[in-house]
Amino acid sequence: MTKRHWFKLKKFGWIPINLEGWLVVISYLGIVLLTIWESNPQQNLLKDVVVRETPTWLFATLTLLVIIWYKGERPRWKLINIIEKLLS
C-alpha cells in the first residue's frame, strides 16, 4: 500500500493536491481570518489585536506545518539529486 500524499512538494513549499489538503489549508485560513474578525480591529488598536492573537496564529501555523510534514512529500536536499544524477 502506497502513502497517499495530500501535498505536493514544489520548488518553494507545498501545494495541496487533493480534497483533504485543500480542507486543511481552508481550515487554517478560516482560523486566522476568524480570529481577526472576532477581535474587531475597528475598536481595538491593531497592535493589541496582533499581540493577543499571535499565540493562536503560531499554534495554527505549527499545526499546519506538522500536517504538511506528515501528509506531504518529504523535502530532499537538491545536492543529493545532483550527486545521484552524476553517479548514475
C-alpha positions in Angstrom: 0.0 0.0 0.0 1.5 3.3 -1.0 1.2 6.5 1.0 -1.3 8.9 -0.4 0.0 12.5 -0.2 -2.2 15.5 0.5 0.5 18.0 -0.5 3.0 18.0 -3.4 6.4 19.4 -2.9 7.2 22.4 -5.1 10.4 24.4 -5.5 9.4 26.6 -2.6 6.9 24.9 -0.3 4.0 22.6 -0.8 0.7 22.8 -2.6 -2.5 20.9 -1.8 -3.2 18.1 -4.4 -6.5 16.6 -3.1 -9.6 17.4 -1.1 -8.0 16.7 2.3 -5.1 19.0 1.6 -7.4 21.8 0.5 -9.6 21.3 3.5 -6.6 21.7 5.8 -5.5 24.9 4.1 -9.0 26.3 4.1 -9.4 25.5 7.8 -6.1 27.2 8.5 -7.1 30.3 6.7 -10.6 30.2 8.4 -9.0 30.1 11.8 -6.7 33.1 11.1 -9.5 35.1 9.5 -12.0 34.2 12.3 -9.6 35.4 15.0 -9.1 38.7 13.1 -12.9 39.1 12.6 -13.8 38.3 16.2 -11.2 40.7 17.6 -13.0 43.7 15.9 -10.0 45.7 14.8 -12.1 48.9 14.4 -12.5 49.2 18.1 -9.1 47.9 19.2 -5.6 49.0 18.2 -4.0 46.8 15.6 -1.1 46.3 17.9 -3.4 44.9 20.6 -5.0 42.5 18.2 -1.7 41.2 16.9 -0.3 40.8 20.3 -3.4 39.0 21.6 -3.8 36.7 18.6 -0.2 35.8 17.9 -0.3 32.6 20.0 -3.4 31.4 18.2 -1.8 32.1 14.8 1.5 30.4 15.8 -0.3 27.3 17.1 -2.4 27.2 13.9 0.7 27.6 11.7 2.7 25.0 13.6 -0.3 22.6 13.3 -0.5 23.2 9.6 3.3 22.6 9.1 3.0 19.3 11.1 0.1 18.1 9.0 2.0 19.1 5.8 5.1 17.3 7.1 3.3 14.0 7.8 0.9 14.1 4.8 3.1 15.7 2.2 6.1 14.7 0.1 9.3 14.8 2.0 11.7 17.5 1.1 15.2 16.4 -0.2 18.4 18.2 -0.5 18.9 19.3 -4.1 22.6 18.4 -3.8 21.6 14.8 -3.2 19.7 14.8 -6.5 22.7 16.2 -8.4 25.0 13.6 -6.9 22.6 10.8 -7.7 22.4 12.0 -11.4 26.2 12.2 -11.6 26.7 8.7 -10.2 24.1 7.0 -12.3 
